[in-house]
């Protein structure tokens, strides 16, 4: 039996890793720009929040949903894409690092706001809101990756099953063709069993195993 040649492994696909990492860096830079801007009034957050609250109240949102609730919700929503992209960028074996990286990133932002930016207010609730949003995005990323992994396994198993089914059908077809051949179609000489091979006396004498059989004195070599 000849050895099976496996060959080099196929190259891995790093498209998801590169795209997710690039988008993660871009969005993380955007978050740092928004949260570390020294003069938040220049970003006009208050006017945007007032217009958004007015629109929400007109749509039926209760009046108790004020600026504080909107800010908490906005902090959650801001970290959802960050957790999602981080969950896509990390390898499957080290995805759990995101559980620590997300609150650490938010905590670092709040710490820098408290010691370096006088016009910023650093609170634990912001870290809590950011962490919740990051975990929501991470959960979404893990669900999508699990769904894609299950789909790929199903496609591979389906392809293997199709190949086994085709091989079984070919085997049955060959067996049916062999069974359909009648004995009359086989030549008489081919239907008879081949005679047993009986070497001539000279061949037996010259055989290396001959002298161990004890037949040497009884064999006469024709000359």
Secondary structure, DSSP 8 states (H G I E B T S, - for coil): -------S------HHHHHHHHHHHHHHHHHHHHHS-S-GGGGTHHHHHHHHHHHHHHTT--TT--HHHHHHHHHHHHHHHHHHHHHHHS-GGGTTHHHHHHHHHHHHHHHHHHHH-TT----HHHHHHHHHHHHHHHHHHHHHHHHHHHHHHHHHHHHHHHHHHHHHHHHHHHHHHHHH--GGGS-HHHHS--------HHHHHHSTTGGGTT-GGG-----
